[in-house]
Amino acid sequence: MKKLKNWLLLRFLPVWAKESVYRENQMLKQKIASQQNEIDRLNAYIAGLEYGARRRVTINNEVKQ
């Protein structure tokens, strides 16, 4: 039984482990892509805020008669 168990583990475990790693890597790649999209969106938002803060704003409160 021990030889059969060892043979089964050596024969099938590496295939299962390989498939598991590939599946986890694919999920992590998708997560990285979605987080990169969010980072890009937030960087664009920050750039817009910085641009708005640098602009010179002139307010005229004069009443012309």
C-alpha positions as a Markdown table, in Angstrom:
| # | Residue | x | y | z |
|---|---|---|---|---|
| 1 | Met | 0.0 | 0.0 | 0.0 |
| 2 | Lys | 2.8 | 2.4 | 0.8 |
| 3 | Lys | 4.3 | 1.9 | -2.7 |
| 4 | Leu | 0.9 | 2.5 | -4.3 |
| 5 | Lys | 0.4 | 5.6 | -2.2 |
| 6 | Asn | 3.8 | 7.0 | -3.0 |
| 7 | Trp | 3.3 | 6.2 | -6.7 |
| 8 | Leu | -0.1 | 8.0 | -6.7 |
| 9 | Leu | 1.3 | 11.0 | -5.0 |
| 10 | Leu | 4.3 | 11.3 | -7.3 |
| 11 | Arg | 2.2 | 10.7 | -10.4 |
| 12 | Phe | -0.7 | 13.0 | -9.8 |
| 13 | Leu | 0.2 | 15.6 | -7.2 |
| 14 | Pro | 2.6 | 17.5 | -9.4 |
| 15 | Val | -0.1 | 17.9 | -12.1 |
| 16 | Trp | -2.6 | 19.1 | -9.6 |
| 17 | Ala | -0.2 | 21.5 | -8.0 |
| 18 | Lys | 0.8 | 22.8 | -11.5 |
| 19 | Glu | -2.8 | 23.4 | -12.4 |
| 20 | Ser | -3.5 | 25.1 | -9.1 |
| 21 | Val | -0.5 | 27.4 | -9.5 |
| 22 | Tyr | -1.6 | 28.4 | -13.0 |
| 23 | Arg | -5.2 | 29.1 | -11.8 |
| 24 | Glu | -4.0 | 31.2 | -8.9 |
| 25 | Asn | -1.5 | 33.1 | -11.2 |
| 26 | Gln | -4.4 | 33.9 | -13.6 |
| 27 | Met | -6.6 | 35.2 | -10.8 |
| 28 | Leu | -3.7 | 37.3 | -9.5 |
| 29 | Lys | -3.0 | 38.7 | -13.0 |
| 30 | Gln | -6.7 | 39.8 | -13.2 |
| 31 | Lys | -6.5 | 41.3 | -9.8 |
| 32 | Ile | -3.3 | 43.2 | -10.7 |
| 33 | Ala | -4.9 | 44.5 | -13.9 |
| 34 | Ser | -8.0 | 45.8 | -12.1 |
| 35 | Gln | -5.9 | 47.5 | -9.4 |
| 36 | Gln | -3.7 | 49.0 | -12.1 |
| 37 | Asn | -6.8 | 50.4 | -13.8 |
| 38 | Glu | -7.9 | 51.9 | -10.5 |
| 39 | Ile | -4.5 | 53.4 | -9.9 |
| 40 | Asp | -4.5 | 55.0 | -13.4 |
| 41 | Arg | -8.0 | 56.4 | -12.7 |
| 42 | Leu | -7.0 | 57.9 | -9.4 |
| 43 | Asn | -3.8 | 59.3 | -10.8 |
| 44 | Ala | -5.8 | 61.1 | -13.5 |
| 45 | Tyr | -8.1 | 62.5 | -10.7 |
| 46 | Ile | -5.1 | 63.7 | -8.8 |
| 47 | Ala | -3.6 | 65.3 | -11.9 |
| 48 | Gly | -6.9 | 67.2 | -12.4 |
| 49 | Leu | -7.0 | 68.4 | -8.8 |
| 50 | Glu | -3.4 | 69.6 | -9.1 |
| 51 | Tyr | -4.2 | 71.4 | -12.4 |
| 52 | Gly | -7.2 | 73.1 | -10.8 |
| 53 | Ala | -5.2 | 74.1 | -7.7 |
| 54 | Arg | -2.4 | 75.7 | -9.9 |
| 55 | Arg | -4.8 | 77.8 | -12.0 |
| 56 | Arg | -5.1 | 81.4 | -11.0 |
| 57 | Val | -8.6 | 82.2 | -10.1 |
| 58 | Thr | -9.7 | 85.8 | -10.4 |
| 59 | Ile | -12.9 | 86.9 | -8.7 |
| 60 | Asn | -14.5 | 90.2 | -9.6 |
| 61 | Asn | -17.0 | 91.6 | -7.1 |
| 62 | Glu | -17.3 | 95.0 | -8.7 |
| 63 | Val | -20.7 | 96.4 | -9.3 |
| 64 | Lys | -20.7 | 98.6 | -12.4 |
| 65 | Gln | -23.2 | 101.4 | -12.6 |
